[in-house]
Amino acid sequence: MATEPRLLTSDVLAALEYVRRSVLRLLIVFAVASAVAYPLAPQLLHFLARPLRPHDLIMYAPLEGFMGYVTVSMTTSLCLLAPLLLYEVNRLLRAVCGLPPRLALWSTVAAGSLFALGAGFCYVLILPVTLRFLLSFGGENVEAGISVSRYLSMTLGLSAACGVTFELPLVTLILHRLGFISVSFLSEHRRYAVLLGAIFTAIITPTPDAFTMSTLLLPLLALYEMSIVLMRIAERRQKARVTPVVRR
């Protein structure tokens, strides 16, 4: 009698149990850290609102201010837990994906650094220019004002989008190491990269205007070219290791 194929093997079940325990542990720590960060929410919200100056945030609903503090405290909790998140991702890559310890550690540290760099780049450069451009359409006839919830949605969403965008060099290097892409492939398909980049930025940006999309698309294309350069450097180093040194 033919036996039915078993989709859930012991290894898969062990991996799922490991992921479940890791997620549960992170959720508990996240809830505790959010509660601890809540008293600092007013100062943190003031810091996030700096790119909006000289305009002020406006509260249109009774609970909007409270929900804004909750959002800021949860975001702060995620930032504080970044080392723990990277540690859990490192363990996950080693236990589930079977990556070597050195490669898993390097990947997680690089991912966290690139995400922080992208979020900082957004806060310092992209967000002030975007707000200045969008709020200029009101002119002298319309007084500009942004609600707390909408401003946080735009600020945090755009910062997260920039953080994800800055992961492109790491993703391409990993795919290149695994043999899925090459330098010639990326070089020959630049036109398609521009199209896919425009679609990607249109999906992940919190606002649908073309200016915000372009401010994120240009760094994405620059990171695409940087990825090609890094892949070429990696190929040269790999060839140098493989090629034997001839001694005379």
ROSE-4610 file (N, C-alpha, C; in Angstrom, 1 decimal, always signed):
// ROSE-4610
residu = [M/M/M/A/A/A/T/T/T/E/E/E/P/P/P/R/R/R/L/L/L/L/L/L/T/T/T/S/S/S/D/D/D/V/V/V/L/L/L/A/A/A/A/A/A/L/L/L/E/E/E/Y/Y/Y/V/V/V/R/R/R/R/R/R/S/S/S/V/V/V/L/L/L/R/R/R/L/L/L/L/L/L/I/I/I/V/V/V/F/F/F/A/A/A/V/V/V/A/A/A/S/S/S/A/A/A/V/V/V/A/A/A/Y/Y/Y/P/P/P/L/L/L/A/A/A/P/P/P/Q/Q/Q/L/L/L/L/L/L/H/H/H/F/F/F/L/L/L/A/A/A/R/R/R/P/P/P/L/L/L/R/R/R/P/P/P/H/H/H/D/D/D/L/L/L/I/I/I/M/M/M/Y/Y/Y/A/A/A/P/P/P/L/L/L/E/E/E/G/G/G/F/F/F/M/M/M/G/G/G/Y/Y/Y/V/V/V/T/T/T/V/V/V/S/S/S/M/M/M/T/T/T/T/T/T/S/S/S/L/L/L/C/C/C/L/L/L/L/L/L/A/A/A/P/P/P/L/L/L/L/L/L/L/L/L/Y/Y/Y/E/E/E/V/V/V/N/N/N/R/R/R/L/L/L/L/L/L/R/R/R/A/A/A/V/V/V/C/C/C/G/G/G/L/L/L/P/P/P/P/P/P/R/R/R/L/L/L/A/A/A/L/L/L/W/W/W/S/S/S/T/T/T/V/V/V/A/A/A/A/A/A/G/G/G/S/S/S/L/L/L/F/F/F/A/A/A/L/L/L/G/G/G/A/A/A/G/G/G/F/F/F/C/C/C/Y/Y/Y/V/V/V/L/L/L/I/I/I/L/L/L/P/P/P/V/V/V/T/T/T/L/L/L/R/R/R/F/F/F/L/L/L/L/L/L/S/S/S/F/F/F/G/G/G/G/G/G/E/E/E/N/N/N/V/V/V/E/E/E/A/A/A/G/G/G/I/I/I/S/S/S/V/V/V/S/S/S/R/R/R/Y/Y/Y/L/L/L/S/S/S/M/M/M/T/T/T/L/L/L/G/G/G/L/L/L/S/S/S/A/A/A/A/A/A/C/C/C/G/G/G/V/V/V/T/T/T/F/F/F/E/E/E/L/L/L/P/P/P/L/L/L/V/V/V/T/T/T/L/L/L/I/I/I/L/L/L/H/H/H/R/R/R/L/L/L/G/G/G/F/F/F/I/I/I/S/S/S/V/V/V/S/S/S/F/F/F/L/L/L/S/S/S/E/E/E/H/H/H/R/R/R/R/R/R/Y/Y/Y/A/A/A/V/V/V/L/L/L/L/L/L/G/G/G/A/A/A/I/I/I/F/F/F/T/T/T/A/A/A/I/I/I/I/I/I/T/T/T/P/P/P/T/T/T/P/P/P/D/D/D/A/A/A/F/F/F/T/T/T/M/M/M/S/S/S/T/T/T/L/L/L/L/L/L/L/L/L/P/P/P/L/L/L/L/L/L/A/A/A/L/L/L/Y/Y/Y/E/E/E/M/M/M/S/S/S/I/I/I/V/V/V/L/L/L/M/M/M/R/R/R/I/I/I/A/A/A/E/E/E/R/R/R/R/R/R/Q/Q/Q/K/K/K/A/A/A/R/R/R/V/V/V/T/T/T/P/P/P/V/V/V/V/V/V/R/R/R/R/R/R]
num = [1/1/1/2/2/2/3/3/3/4/4/4/5/5/5/6/6/6/7/7/7/8/8/8/9/9/9/10/10/10/11/11/11/12/12/12/13/13/13/14/14/14/15/15/15/16/16/16/17/17/17/18/18/18/19/19/19/20/20/20/21/21/21/22/22/22/23/23/23/24/24/24/25/25/25/26/26/26/27/27/27/28/28/28/29/29/29/30/30/30/31/31/31/32/32/32/33/33/33/34/34/34/35/35/35/36/36/36/37/37/37/38/38/38/39/39/39/40/40/40/41/41/41/42/42/42/43/43/43/44/44/44/45/45/45/46/46/46/47/47/47/48/48/48/49/49/49/50/50/50/51/51/51/52/52/52/53/53/53/54/54/54/55/55/55/56/56/56/57/57/57/58/58/58/59/59/59/60/60/60/61/61/61/62/62/62/63/63/63/64/64/64/65/65/65/66/66/66/67/67/67/68/68/68/69/69/69/70/70/70/71/71/71/72/72/72/73/73/73/74/74/74/75/75/75/76/76/76/77/77/77/78/78/78/79/79/79/80/80/80/81/81/81/82/82/82/83/83/83/84/84/84/85/85/85/86/86/86/87/87/87/88/88/88/89/89/89/90/90/90/91/91/91/92/92/92/93/93/93/94/94/94/95/95/95/96/96/96/97/97/97/98/98/98/99/99/99/100/100/100/101/101/101/102/102/102/103/103/103/104/104/104/105/105/105/106/106/106/107/107/107/108/108/108/109/109/109/110/110/110/111/111/111/112/112/112/113/113/113/114/114/114/115/115/115/116/116/116/117/117/117/118/118/118/119/119/119/120/120/120/121/121/121/122/122/122/123/123/123/124/124/124/125/125/125/126/126/126/127/127/127/128/128/128/129/129/129/130/130/130/131/131/131/132/132/132/133/133/133/134/134/134/135/135/135/136/136/136/137/137/137/138/138/138/139/139/139/140/140/140/141/141/141/142/142/142/143/143/143/144/144/144/145/145/145/146/146/146/147/147/147/148/148/148/149/149/149/150/150/150/151/151/151/152/152/152/153/153/153/154/154/154/155/155/155/156/156/156/157/157/157/158/158/158/159/159/159/160/160/160/161/161/161/162/162/162/163/163/163/164/164/164/165/165/165/166/166/166/167/167/167/168/168/168/169/169/169/170/170/170/171/171/171/172/172/172/173/173/173/174/174/174/175/175/175/176/176/176/177/177/177/178/178/178/179/179/179/180/180/180/181/181/181/182/182/182/183/183/183/184/184/184/185/185/185/186/186/186/187/187/187/188/188/188/189/189/189/190/190/190/191/191/191/192/192/192/193/193/193/194/194/194/195/195/195/196/196/196/197/197/197/198/198/198/199/199/199/200/200/200/201/201/201/202/202/202/203/203/203/204/204/204/205/205/205/206/206/206/207/207/207/208/208/208/209/209/209/210/210/210/211/211/211/212/212/212/213/213/213/214/214/214/215/215/215/216/216/216/217/217/217/218/218/218/219/219/219/220/220/220/221/221/221/222/222/222/223/223/223/224/224/224/225/225/225/226/226/226/227/227/227/228/228/228/229/229/229/230/230/230/231/231/231/232/232/232/233/233/233/234/234/234/235/235/235/236/236/236/237/237/237/238/238/238/239/239/239/240/240/240/241/241/241/242/242/242/243/243/243/244/244/244/245/245/245/246/246/246/247/247/247/248/248/248]
x = [+0.9/+0.0/+0.9/+0.6/+1.4/+1.1/+2.2/+2.1/+2.0/+1.3/+1.2/+2.4/+2.9/+4.1/+3.9/+4.9/+4.8/+5.4/+4.6/+5.1/+5.8/+5.3/+5.8/+6.8/+8.0/+9.0/+9.4/+10.3/+10.7/+11.6/+12.4/+13.2/+12.4/+11.4/+10.5/+9.7/+9.2/+8.5/+9.4/+10.7/+11.6/+11.9/+12.0/+12.3/+11.1/+9.9/+8.7/+8.6/+8.9/+8.8/+9.9/+11.0/+12.1/+11.6/+11.0/+10.5/+9.4/+8.5/+7.4/+7.9/+8.9/+9.4/+10.2/+10.9/+11.6/+10.7/+9.6/+8.6/+7.9/+7.6/+6.9/+7.8/+9.1/+10.0/+10.2/+10.3/+10.4/+9.2/+8.0/+6.8/+6.7/+7.1/+7.0/+8.0/+9.2/+10.2/+9.8/+9.2/+8.7/+7.6/+6.7/+5.6/+6.2/+7.2/+7.8/+8.6/+9.3/+10.1/+9.2/+8.1/+7.2/+6.6/+6.3/+5.8/+6.8/+8.1/+9.1/+9.4/+9.3/+9.6/+8.4/+7.2/+6.1/+6.3/+6.9/+7.1/+7.9/+8.8/+9.6/+9.0/+7.7/+7.1/+7.0/+6.6/+6.5/+7.9/+9.0/+10.3/+10.6/+10.3/+10.6/+9.7/+8.5/+7.6/+8.1/+8.6/+9.2/+10.4/+11.2/+12.4/+11.9/+10.9/+10.4/+9.8/+9.3/+8.6/+9.5/+10.8/+11.8/+11.8/+11.7/+11.7/+10.4/+9.4/+8.1/+8.2/+9.1/+9.2/+9.4/+8.7/+8.1/+6.6/+6.1/+4.7/+4.6/+3.3/+3.0/+2.1/+2.2/+1.3/-0.1/-1.1/-2.5/-3.2/-4.0/-4.7/-6.2/-6.7/-8.1/-9.1/-8.6/-9.5/-9.0/-9.9/-9.4/-8.3/-8.4/-7.4/-6.2/-6.1/-5.0/-3.7/-3.7/-2.5/-2.0/-2.9/-2.5/-2.0/-2.7/-2.2/-0.9/-0.6/+0.7/+1.8/+1.5/+2.5/+2.7/+1.7/+1.8/+2.6/+2.4/+3.1/+4.6/+4.9/+6.3/+7.0/+6.3/+6.9/+7.2/+6.3/+6.5/+7.6/+7.7/+8.9/+10.2/+10.2/+11.4/+11.8/+10.8/+11.0/+11.7/+11.2/+11.9/+13.3/+13.6/+15.0/+15.8/+15.3/+16.1/+16.3/+15.4/+15.5/+16.2/+16.8/+17.4/+18.6/+19.4/+20.5/+19.9/+18.8/+18.2/+17.6/+16.9/+16.3/+17.4/+18.5/+19.6/+20.2/+20.2/+20.7/+19.8/+18.5/+17.5/+17.6/+17.7/+17.9/+19.1/+20.2/+21.4/+21.2/+20.6/+20.3/+19.4/+18.4/+17.5/+18.2/+19.1/+19.8/+20.7/+21.3/+22.1/+21.4/+20.2/+19.5/+18.6/+17.9/+16.9/+17.5/+18.2/+18.8/+20.1/+20.7/+22.0/+23.2/+23.1/+24.3/+25.4/+26.6/+27.8/+27.7/+28.3/+28.2/+28.7/+29.9/+30.5/+29.6/+29.1/+28.3/+27.0/+26.4/+25.1/+25.3/+26.4/+26.7/+27.0/+27.8/+28.1/+26.8/+25.9/+24.7/+23.8/+23.6/+22.7/+23.3/+24.6/+25.2/+25.1/+25.4/+25.3/+23.8/+22.9/+21.5/+21.0/+21.4/+21.0/+21.7/+23.0/+23.7/+23.1/+22.8/+22.2/+20.9/+20.1/+18.7/+18.8/+19.7/+19.8/+20.4/+21.3/+21.8/+20.7/+19.9/+18.8/+17.7/+17.4/+16.4/+17.0/+18.3/+18.9/+19.0/+19.3/+19.4/+18.0/+17.0/+15.6/+15.3/+15.6/+15.3/+16.1/+17.3/+18.2/+18.0/+17.8/+17.8/+16.4/+15.9/+14.7/+13.5/+13.3/+12.0/+11.9/+12.9/+12.8/+12.5/+13.2/+13.0/+11.5/+11.1/+9.8/+8.7/+8.8/+7.8/+7.8/+9.0/+9.1/+8.4/+8.6/+8.0/+6.5/+6.0/+4.6/+3.8/+4.4/+3.6/+3.7/+4.5/+4.6/+3.4/+2.6/+1.5/+0.4/+0.4/-0.7/-0.6/+0.7/+0.9/+0.4/+0.1/-0.3/-1.8/-2.6/-4.0/-4.4/-3.6/-3.9/-2.8/-3.3/-2.4/-2.1/-0.8/-0.4/-0.5/-1.0/-1.1/-1.2/-0.5/-0.6/-1.0/-1.9/-2.3/-1.2/-1.3/-0.3/-0.2/-1.3/-1.4/-0.8/-1.2/-0.8/+0.7/+1.2/+2.6/+3.4/+3.0/+3.8/+3.7/+2.6/+2.5/+3.4/+3.5/+4.4/+5.9/+6.2/+7.6/+8.1/+7.4/+7.9/+7.8/+6.8/+6.7/+7.8/+8.1/+9.1/+10.5/+10.7/+12.0/+12.2/+11.1/+11.2/+11.4/+10.8/+11.0/+12.5/+13.0/+14.4/+15.4/+15.0/+15.8/+15.8/+14.6/+14.5/+15.3/+15.2/+15.9/+17.4/+17.9/+19.4/+19.9/+19.0/+19.4/+19.8/+19.6/+19.8/+21.2/+22.3/+23.6/+23.9/+23.3/+23.5/+22.7/+21.5/+20.7/+21.4/+21.9/+22.6/+23.9/+24.6/+25.8/+25.5/+24.5/+24.1/+23.6/+22.8/+22.4/+23.5/+24.5/+25.7/+26.5/+26.6/+27.4/+26.7/+25.4/+24.7/+24.6/+25.1/+25.1/+23.9/+22.9/+21.7/+21.8/+22.7/+22.9/+24.4/+24.7/+26.1/+26.2/+27.4/+27.6/+27.1/+27.4/+26.9/+25.3/+24.7/+23.2/+22.7/+23.2/+22.8/+23.1/+24.3/+24.7/+23.9/+23.4/+22.7/+21.2/+20.7/+19.3/+19.0/+19.8/+19.6/+18.3/+17.8/+16.5/+15.4/+15.5/+14.4/+14.5/+15.7/+15.9/+15.3/+15.3/+14.7/+13.2/+12.6/+11.2/+10.8/+11.5/+11.1/+11.4/+12.4/+12.6/+11.5/+10.9/+9.8/+8.6/+8.3/+7.2/+7.4/+8.6/+8.9/+8.7/+9.2/+9.0/+7.6/+6.8/+5.4/+4.6/+5.1/+4.4/+4.7/+6.0/+6.4/+6.3/+6.2/+6.2/+4.8/+4.7/+3.4/+2.5/+3.1/+2.4/+2.5/+1.4/+1.4/+2.0/+2.5/+3.0/+4.3/+4.5/+5.7/+6.9/+6.9/+8.1/+8.7/+7.8/+8.3/+8.9/+8.2/+8.7/+10.1/+10.3/+11.5/+12.7/+12.4/+13.4/+13.9/+13.1/+13.5/+14.0/+13.5/+14.0/+15.5/+15.8/+17.2/+18.3/+18.1/+19.0/+19.0/+17.8/+17.7/+18.6/+18.5/+19.3/+20.8/+21.1/+22.5/+23.0/+22.2/+22.5/+22.6/+21.9/+22.0/+23.3/+23.8/+25.1/+26.2/+26.0/+27.0/+27.0/+25.9/+25.9/+26.7/+26.7/+27.5/+29.0/+29.3/+30.7/+31.2/+30.4/+30.7/+30.8/+29.9/+30.0/+31.3/+31.7/+33.0/+34.2/+34.1/+35.2/+35.2/+34.0/+34.0/+34.5/+34.2/+34.6/+36.2/+36.7/+38.2/+38.9/+38.3/+38.9/+38.8/+37.7/+37.5/+38.5/+38.7/+39.7/+41.1/+41.4/+42.7/+43.0/+41.9/+42.1/+42.3/+41.5/+41.6/+42.9/+43.3/+44.5/+45.8/+46.5/+47.7/+48.8/+49.6/+50.7/+52.0/+52.4/+53.6/+54.9/+55.7/+57.0/+58.1/+58.9/+60.1/+61.4]
y = [-1.2/+0.0/+1.2/+2.2/+3.4/+4.3/+4.8/+5.7/+7.2/+8.0/+9.4/+10.1/+11.1/+11.8/+12.7/+12.7/+13.5/+14.9/+15.9/+17.2/+17.8/+17.4/+18.0/+17.0/+17.1/+16.2/+16.7/+15.9/+16.2/+17.5/+17.7/+18.9/+20.1/+20.0/+21.1/+21.5/+20.5/+20.8/+21.4/+21.0/+21.5/+23.0/+23.3/+24.7/+25.6/+25.0/+25.8/+26.1/+25.1/+25.3/+26.3/+26.3/+27.3/+28.7/+28.8/+30.2/+30.6/+29.7/+30.1/+30.6/+29.9/+30.3/+31.6/+31.8/+33.1/+34.3/+34.1/+35.2/+35.5/+34.5/+34.7/+35.4/+35.1/+35.7/+37.2/+37.5/+38.8/+39.7/+39.1/+39.9/+40.3/+39.4/+39.7/+40.9/+40.7/+41.8/+43.1/+43.0/+44.2/+44.9/+44.2/+44.8/+45.5/+44.9/+45.5/+46.7/+46.6/+47.8/+49.0/+48.7/+49.7/+50.4/+49.7/+50.3/+51.2/+50.7/+51.5/+52.8/+52.7/+53.9/+54.9/+54.5/+55.4/+56.7/+56.8/+58.1/+59.1/+58.6/+59.4/+59.8/+59.4/+59.6/+61.1/+62.0/+63.5/+64.0/+63.7/+64.2/+63.5/+62.3/+61.6/+62.1/+62.4/+63.0/+64.4/+65.1/+66.5/+66.3/+65.3/+65.0/+64.6/+63.8/+63.4/+64.5/+65.5/+66.6/+67.7/+67.6/+68.6/+68.9/+67.9/+68.2/+69.0/+69.0/+69.7/+71.2/+71.7/+73.1/+74.0/+75.2/+75.8/+75.5/+74.5/+74.0/+73.2/+73.1/+72.3/+71.1/+70.1/+69.0/+69.4/+68.8/+69.1/+67.8/+67.8/+66.7/+66.9/+66.0/+66.1/+65.2/+64.3/+63.4/+63.3/+63.0/+63.0/+61.9/+60.8/+59.7/+59.8/+60.8/+60.9/+61.1/+62.0/+62.3/+61.0/+60.3/+59.1/+58.1/+57.9/+56.9/+57.3/+58.6/+59.0/+58.6/+58.8/+58.4/+56.9/+56.2/+54.7/+54.3/+54.9/+54.6/+54.9/+56.1/+56.5/+55.6/+55.2/+54.3/+52.9/+52.4/+51.1/+51.2/+52.3/+52.5/+52.5/+53.2/+53.3/+51.9/+51.1/+49.8/+48.9/+49.1/+48.3/+48.8/+50.1/+50.5/+50.0/+50.0/+49.5/+48.0/+47.3/+45.8/+45.4/+46.3/+46.0/+45.0/+45.1/+44.1/+42.7/+42.7/+41.4/+40.8/+41.6/+41.1/+40.6/+41.3/+40.8/+39.5/+39.4/+38.1/+37.0/+37.2/+36.2/+35.8/+36.8/+36.5/+35.7/+36.1/+35.3/+33.8/+33.6/+32.2/+31.5/+32.3/+31.7/+31.3/+32.1/+31.8/+30.6/+30.4/+29.3/+28.0/+28.1/+26.9/+26.4/+27.3/+27.0/+26.9/+28.0/+28.1/+27.3/+27.0/+26.3/+27.1/+28.5/+29.3/+29.1/+29.3/+29.2/+30.3/+30.1/+31.1/+32.5/+32.5/+33.8/+34.5/+33.8/+34.4/+34.9/+34.1/+34.6/+35.8/+35.8/+37.0/+38.2/+38.1/+39.2/+39.7/+38.9/+39.3/+40.1/+39.6/+40.3/+41.7/+41.7/+43.0/+44.0/+43.5/+44.4/+44.8/+43.9/+44.3/+45.4/+45.3/+46.3/+47.6/+47.6/+48.8/+49.5/+48.8/+49.4/+50.0/+49.3/+49.8/+51.1/+51.1/+52.3/+53.5/+53.2/+54.2/+54.7/+53.9/+54.3/+55.1/+54.7/+55.5/+56.9/+56.9/+58.2/+59.1/+58.5/+59.3/+59.9/+59.2/+59.7/+60.8/+60.7/+61.7/+63.0/+62.9/+64.1/+64.8/+64.0/+64.6/+64.5/+63.3/+63.1/+63.7/+63.5/+63.9/+65.5/+66.2/+67.7/+68.2/+67.7/+68.2/+67.8/+66.6/+66.2/+67.0/+67.3/+68.1/+69.5/+70.1/+71.4/+71.6/+70.6/+70.6/+70.4/+69.5/+69.2/+70.3/+70.9/+72.0/+73.3/+73.4/+74.7/+75.0/+74.0/+74.2/+74.9/+75.0/+75.8/+77.3/+77.8/+79.2/+80.0/+81.2/+82.1/+82.0/+81.3/+81.3/+80.1/+79.1/+77.9/+77.7/+77.6/+77.4/+75.9/+75.5/+74.1/+73.6/+72.4/+71.7/+70.2/+69.4/+67.9/+67.3/+66.3/+65.6/+64.7/+64.4/+63.6/+62.2/+61.6/+60.2/+60.2/+61.2/+61.2/+61.5/+62.4/+62.7/+61.5/+60.8/+59.7/+58.6/+58.4/+57.4/+57.7/+59.0/+59.3/+59.2/+59.8/+59.8/+58.4/+57.6/+56.3/+55.4/+55.5/+54.7/+55.0/+56.3/+56.6/+56.2/+56.4/+56.0/+54.4/+53.7/+52.2/+51.9/+52.6/+52.3/+52.5/+53.6/+53.9/+52.9/+52.4/+51.4/+50.1/+49.7/+48.5/+48.7/+49.9/+50.2/+50.0/+50.5/+50.4/+49.0/+48.0/+46.6/+46.0/+46.8/+46.2/+45.7/+46.4/+45.9/+44.5/+44.4/+43.1/+42.0/+42.3/+41.3/+40.8/+41.7/+41.4/+40.6/+40.9/+40.2/+38.8/+38.6/+37.2/+36.4/+37.0/+36.3/+36.0/+36.9/+36.7/+35.5/+35.5/+34.4/+33.1/+33.0/+31.8/+31.4/+32.3/+32.0/+32.3/+33.1/+33.4/+34.5/+35.5/+36.6/+36.8/+37.6/+37.9/+39.4/+39.9/+41.3/+41.6/+40.7/+40.9/+41.0/+40.2/+40.2/+41.5/+42.1/+43.4/+44.5/+44.4/+45.4/+45.5/+44.3/+44.2/+44.6/+44.5/+44.7/+46.0/+47.1/+48.3/+48.9/+48.9/+49.5/+48.8/+47.5/+46.8/+47.1/+47.4/+47.7/+49.1/+50.0/+51.3/+51.1/+50.3/+50.1/+49.4/+48.3/+47.6/+48.5/+49.4/+50.3/+51.3/+51.8/+52.7/+52.0/+50.8/+50.0/+49.8/+49.4/+49.1/+50.3/+51.5/+52.7/+53.2/+52.9/+53.3/+52.4/+51.2/+50.3/+50.6/+50.9/+51.0/+52.4/+53.4/+54.8/+55.0/+55.7/+56.0/+57.0/+57.9/+58.9/+58.6/+58.8/+58.5/+59.5/+60.6/+61.7/+61.3/+61.8/+61.5/+62.0/+63.1/+63.7/+62.8/+62.3/+61.4/+60.1/+59.6/+58.4/+58.7/+59.8/+60.1/+60.3/+60.9/+61.0/+59.7/+58.7/+57.3/+56.5/+56.8/+56.1/+56.4/+57.6/+58.0/+57.3/+57.3/+56.5/+55.0/+54.5/+53.1/+52.8/+53.6/+53.4/+53.6/+54.5/+54.6/+53.4/+52.8/+51.6/+50.4/+50.4/+49.4/+49.4/+50.6/+50.7/+50.4/+50.7/+50.4/+48.9/+48.2/+46.7/+46.1/+46.7/+46.1/+46.3/+47.4/+47.7/+46.7/+46.5/+45.6/+44.1/+43.8/+42.4/+42.2/+43.2/+43.1/+43.0/+43.7/+43.6/+42.2/+41.7/+40.3/+39.3/+39.4/+38.5/+38.5/+39.7/+39.9/+39.2/+39.4/+38.8/+37.3/+36.8/+35.3/+34.7/+35.4/+35.0/+35.0/+36.0/+36.1/+35.0/+34.5/+33.4/+32.1/+31.9/+30.7/+30.6/+31.7/+31.7/+31.4/+30.4/+30.1/+31.1/+31.4/+32.4/+31.7/+32.1/+31.5/+32.1/+31.3/+31.8/+31.5/+32.5/+32.3/+32.1]
z = [+0.0/+0.0/+0.0/-0.9/-1.0/+0.2/+0.7/+1.9/+1.4/+2.1/+1.8/+2.1/+1.3/+1.7/+2.9/+3.8/+5.0/+4.7/+4.7/+4.5/+5.7/+6.9/+8.1/+8.7/+8.4/+9.0/+10.3/+11.0/+12.4/+12.3/+11.3/+11.1/+10.9/+10.1/+9.8/+11.1/+11.8/+13.1/+14.1/+14.2/+15.1/+14.8/+13.5/+13.0/+13.4/+13.1/+13.4/+14.9/+15.8/+17.2/+17.6/+17.0/+17.3/+17.0/+15.8/+15.4/+16.3/+16.7/+17.6/+19.0/+19.6/+20.8/+20.7/+19.6/+19.4/+19.3/+18.5/+18.3/+19.6/+20.4/+21.7/+22.6/+22.7/+23.6/+23.1/+21.9/+21.4/+21.6/+21.5/+21.8/+23.3/+24.1/+25.6/+25.9/+25.4/+25.6/+25.0/+23.8/+23.1/+23.9/+24.5/+25.3/+26.5/+27.2/+28.4/+28.0/+26.9/+26.5/+26.0/+25.4/+25.0/+26.2/+27.3/+28.5/+29.2/+29.1/+29.8/+29.0/+27.6/+26.8/+26.7/+27.2/+27.1/+27.8/+29.0/+29.7/+28.9/+28.0/+27.1/+25.8/+25.6/+24.3/+24.0/+24.9/+24.5/+23.9/+24.6/+24.1/+22.8/+22.6/+21.3/+20.2/+20.5/+19.5/+19.1/+20.0/+19.7/+18.8/+19.0/+18.2/+16.8/+16.7/+15.3/+14.6/+15.3/+14.6/+14.1/+14.4/+14.0/+12.5/+11.6/+10.1/+9.7/+10.6/+10.2/+10.5/+11.3/+11.7/+10.5/+10.6/+11.7/+11.9/+11.2/+11.4/+12.6/+13.1/+14.3/+14.0/+14.9/+14.8/+15.4/+14.8/+15.3/+15.6/+16.7/+17.1/+16.8/+15.9/+15.4/+16.1/+17.0/+17.7/+19.1/+20.1/+21.5/+21.8/+21.1/+21.3/+20.4/+19.5/+18.6/+19.2/+20.3/+21.0/+21.7/+22.4/+23.1/+22.2/+21.0/+20.1/+19.5/+19.3/+18.9/+19.8/+21.1/+22.1/+22.1/+21.9/+21.9/+20.7/+19.5/+18.3/+18.5/+19.1/+19.3/+20.3/+21.4/+22.4/+21.8/+20.9/+20.3/+19.3/+18.5/+17.6/+18.4/+19.5/+20.4/+20.9/+21.2/+21.7/+20.6/+19.4/+18.3/+18.1/+18.2/+18.1/+19.2/+20.4/+21.6/+21.5/+20.9/+20.8/+19.5/+18.8/+17.5/+17.7/+18.8/+19.0/+19.3/+20.1/+20.4/+19.1/+18.3/+17.1/+16.1/+16.0/+15.2/+15.7/+17.1/+17.7/+17.4/+17.4/+17.1/+15.6/+14.8/+13.4/+13.1/+13.8/+13.6/+14.0/+15.1/+15.5/+14.6/+14.0/+13.1/+11.8/+11.3/+10.1/+10.3/+11.5/+11.7/+12.0/+12.7/+13.1/+11.9/+11.3/+10.3/+8.9/+8.5/+7.1/+7.0/+8.1/+8.0/+7.5/+7.7/+7.2/+8.2/+7.7/+8.6/+9.7/+10.9/+11.9/+11.5/+10.8/+10.5/+9.4/+8.5/+7.4/+8.0/+8.9/+9.6/+10.4/+11.2/+12.0/+11.2/+10.1/+9.2/+8.6/+8.2/+7.5/+8.4/+9.6/+10.6/+11.0/+11.2/+11.6/+10.4/+9.2/+8.0/+7.8/+8.0/+7.8/+8.8/+10.0/+11.0/+10.7/+10.3/+10.0/+8.8/+7.8/+6.6/+6.8/+7.6/+7.9/+8.7/+9.7/+10.5/+9.6/+8.7/+7.8/+6.9/+6.4/+5.5/+6.3/+7.5/+8.3/+8.7/+9.0/+9.3/+8.1/+6.9/+5.7/+5.4/+5.6/+5.4/+6.4/+7.6/+8.6/+8.4/+7.9/+7.8/+6.4/+5.4/+4.0/+3.3/+3.2/+2.4/+3.0/+4.3/+5.0/+5.0/+5.4/+5.3/+3.9/+2.9/+1.6/+1.1/+1.4/+1.0/+1.7/+3.0/+3.7/+3.2/+2.9/+2.4/+1.1/+0.2/-1.1/-1.0/-0.3/-0.2/+0.5/+1.5/+2.2/+1.5/+0.5/-0.2/-1.1/-1.4/-2.3/-1.6/-0.3/+0.3/+0.1/+0.0/-0.2/+1.0/+0.8/+1.9/+2.2/+1.3/+1.5/+2.4/+2.5/+3.3/+4.4/+5.6/+6.7/+6.8/+6.8/+6.8/+8.2/+8.3/+9.6/+9.3/+10.1/+9.9/+11.2/+11.1/+12.3/+12.8/+14.1/+14.7/+14.0/+13.8/+13.3/+11.8/+11.0/+9.6/+9.5/+10.4/+10.3/+10.7/+11.8/+12.2/+11.2/+10.6/+9.5/+8.4/+8.0/+6.9/+7.3/+8.5/+8.9/+9.1/+9.9/+10.2/+9.0/+8.2/+7.0/+6.0/+5.8/+4.8/+5.4/+6.7/+7.3/+7.1/+7.4/+7.2/+5.8/+4.9/+3.4/+3.0/+3.5/+3.2/+3.8/+5.1/+5.7/+4.9/+4.4/+3.5/+2.2/+1.7/+0.4/+0.5/+1.6/+1.9/+2.1/+2.1/+2.3/+0.9/-0.2/-1.5/-1.7/-1.3/-1.5/-0.8/+0.4/+1.2/+0.5/+0.0/-0.7/-2.0/-2.7/-4.0/-3.7/-2.7/-2.4/-1.9/-1.2/-0.7/-1.9/-2.8/-4.0/-4.9/-5.0/-5.8/-5.2/-3.9/-3.3/-3.5/-3.5/-3.7/-5.2/-6.1/-7.5/-8.3/-7.7/-8.4/-9.4/-9.1/-10.0/-10.2/-11.2/-11.6/-11.9/-12.1/-12.4/-13.8/-14.7/-16.1/-16.2/-15.3/-15.3/-14.9/-13.8/-13.3/-14.3/-14.9/-15.8/-17.1/-17.6/-18.8/-18.6/-17.4/-17.1/-16.3/-16.6/-15.8/-16.1/-17.4/-17.7/-17.0/-16.8/-16.1/-14.6/-14.1/-12.7/-12.4/-13.3/-13.1/-13.0/-13.9/-13.9/-12.6/-12.2/-11.0/-9.8/-9.8/-8.7/-8.6/-9.7/-9.6/-9.0/-9.4/-8.9/-7.4/-7.0/-5.6/-4.7/-5.2/-4.4/-4.3/-5.4/-5.4/-4.4/-4.2/-3.3/-1.8/-1.5/-0.1/+0.4/-0.4/+0.1/+0.7/+1.8/+2.5/+1.8/+0.9/+0.2/-1.3/-2.0/-3.5/-4.4/-3.9/-4.8/-5.4/-6.7/-7.4/-6.8/-6.1/-5.6/-4.5/-3.6/-2.5/-3.1/-4.2/-4.9/-5.5/-6.1/-6.7/-5.7/-4.6/-3.5/-3.0/-3.1/-2.7/-3.9/-5.1/-6.2/-6.6/-6.5/-6.8/-5.9/-4.6/-3.8/-4.1/-4.5/-4.8/-6.0/-7.0/-8.2/-7.9/-7.1/-6.7/-5.9/-5.1/-4.4/-5.4/-6.4/-7.4/-8.1/-8.4/-9.0/-8.0/-6.8/-5.7/-5.6/-5.7/-5.6/-6.7/-7.9/-9.0/-8.7/-8.1/-7.8/-6.7/-5.7/-4.6/-5.1/-6.0/-6.6/-7.4/-8.1/-8.9/-7.9/-6.8/-5.8/-5.2/-4.9/-4.4/-5.4/-6.6/-7.6/-7.8/-7.7/-7.8/-6.6/-5.4/-4.3/-4.3/-4.8/-5.0/-6.0/-7.1/-8.1/-7.5/-6.7/-6.1/-5.2/-4.5/-3.5/-4.3/-5.4/-6.2/-7.0/-7.6/-8.4/-7.6/-7.9/-7.1/-7.4/-6.5/-6.6/-7.2/-8.3/-8.9/-8.4/-7.8/-7.2/-8.2/-8.4/-9.2/-8.4]
